[in-house]
């Protein structure tokens, strides 16, 4: 089976099946995504998944179906669709790096609406503020809020109506327009426009009083509050695609290409297969390739999870975005652009994000039934009152009360307010929660997969033990080794030098320093010919035993000697964080089963697992395999949380039911995760899950209250026991309750 990818990176063909990714516009809630998905899946030979968070549809199609047919189907459903443009690397500008235009426009709409609506609400709810002709000022302020501020809701309601559907947008639009329309009728054709008019506070509907009552504060207040919820939601949704940008930004931006024997600095995008380029110490390798000149150590921990840098020389393969930690290399490019390992990992993250089922909000799920029922109740209320009393004003007043009491103001605030308070408290504790869609899984999670390097361990090589041969001074062995290694750039050498300096003080200088490729270093220190590495063929029994013990414990063993004899062995390892064992105990206390997952060898992994109290170890896995491991655990019926920090963890973080990224790791991992642990302390993972569960419980409590309020209040409104003014006040109280309940999250410890 073959796979080919188009230049745009959006269309591919696998066997007889083609795949395309479409950008979907116009969706306002999860039910919109479900409607688009349903319409696409009704087409012959089409299988589609639509992700509301990323606003993308991933479609597989066979037979005579064309991309144009797919787009036409989406358009007929009432939304827009297009293929994403080809990726073009651009220099970052203030315009591209700042807030996106859609979010800025929504924020502008919210601020203007809130400023205009506030005095309208105050004038209506506080009779002492009502001066002569105050109602006309309220109309002047409320009109732009209802018409311009509520335009997104009205447009969505109209689109849904044309396609025979209804969402919360429908209820917001109908409720606010009914309240506003009634107010216009009362002002221009009733008594509400008379000078000196005061809005009195009544508990029930009474005959003919509707002609002198206006509901402008309800119309304007609902729009402003729902806009607030929509803005908070959009702000968290905006980051859904940031993982891919972070992945691609890890690569080098330019490269020194060898042309006609001279180095020429060019953008990485202009590299072609077969080009030779230079990589100096500390630089990122521009693309996947083969070393043709030079020897060095390459730090590939971001991609492979290997804590120990890999020695490379002529003929060895290297990967783009890894860091040259040692000498100068000349590399021949073997894969460029979309074929590199980094680009393949970016596609893995994208596939995982698009394939992750979006948790539909309870409000959106119920709206399919709730909204039409409310509309029917309002119509039935009008008909019943008109039939019983013959009074059209009282009938319309009761019907408006039904629509107003049903306006989902508290529903619109239930999720974003709890999320805002929960995320604010989380930020104080070093926990970043991306959005409400990540919270649902925290309650169900039963397995937590922990990356090793940088998560359970520090991710830095450190000196662990010094073993001296019989008759030798361990401190002297370390001092001479540190002096020689101080001249080397290899990460293991830096760990030895740092450990020697810390334990023995200032180090002497080294002369005639020589790097022996793949074996170690040698030179003269204080008149002695010192060698460090694998330069000794024979070791005394006690040192051979020390070396075997170090390797059994998953440590890197380095031999030290001088004047032709081995004098000691140094054990270097990626140290386990002091807090990791405690963190594992806390995760177990939450009912989670910890699993250690790493690209390191099994010996190292099992040693780390034993140190922190983990029983299940999965080692020696490639980046692509990490995704497969997560999927396998999910296939066993487990709900999986993943904790990681490297590029190699990004796709697995996105695939897991809950991704927790260490904030001390790479941007790609942080952006792919659902939760970010800023401090890099694994104990915060347990706090993050506890906070997420508490936030989720608060959201559900808010939703239960909001729906319960609607269910209880609708019969009262229909019976004429609630004046629309009371309905507006009750709606405001419902919102205040939801916000107050959310504020309790500030006390989370």
Secondary structure, DSSP 8 states (H G I E B T S, - for coil): --EEE-TTSSEEEETTEEEEEEEEE---SHHHHHHHHHHHHTSTTEEEEEETTTTEEEEEE-TT--HHHHHHHHHHTT-EEEE----------HHHHS--HHHHHHHHHHHHHHHHHHHHHHHHH-GGG--TTHHHHHHHHHHHIIIIITHHHHHHHHHHHHTT---HHHHHHHHHHHHHHHHHHHHHTSSTTSTT------SS--TTGGGG---HHHHHHHHHHHHHHHHHHHHHHGGGGHHHHHHHHTS-SEEEEEETTEEEEEEGGG--TT-EEEE-TT-B--SEEEEEE--EEEE-HHHH--SS-EEE-TT-EE-TT-EE-SS-EEEEEEE-GGGSHHHHHHHHHHHHHHHS-----HHHHHHHHHHHHHHHHHHHHHHHHHHHH--HHHHHHHHHHHHHHH--HHHHHHHHHHHHHHHHHHHHTTEEE--GGGTHHHHH--EEEEEIIIIIEEEEEEEEEEEE-TT--HHHHHHHHHHHHTT---HHHHHHHHHHHHHH-S----EEEEEETTTEEEEEETTEEEEEES--S---HHHHHHHHHHHHTT-EEEEEEETTEEEEEEEEEEEE-TTHHHHHHHHHHTT-EEEEE-SS-HHHHHHHHHHHT--EEE-S--HHHHHHHHHHHHHTT--EEEEE-SHHHHHHHHHSSEEEEETTS-HHHHHHSSEEETT--THHHHHHHHHHHHHHHHHHHHHHHHHHHHHHHHHHHHTT-S-HHHHHHHHHHHHHHHHHHHHGGGG--
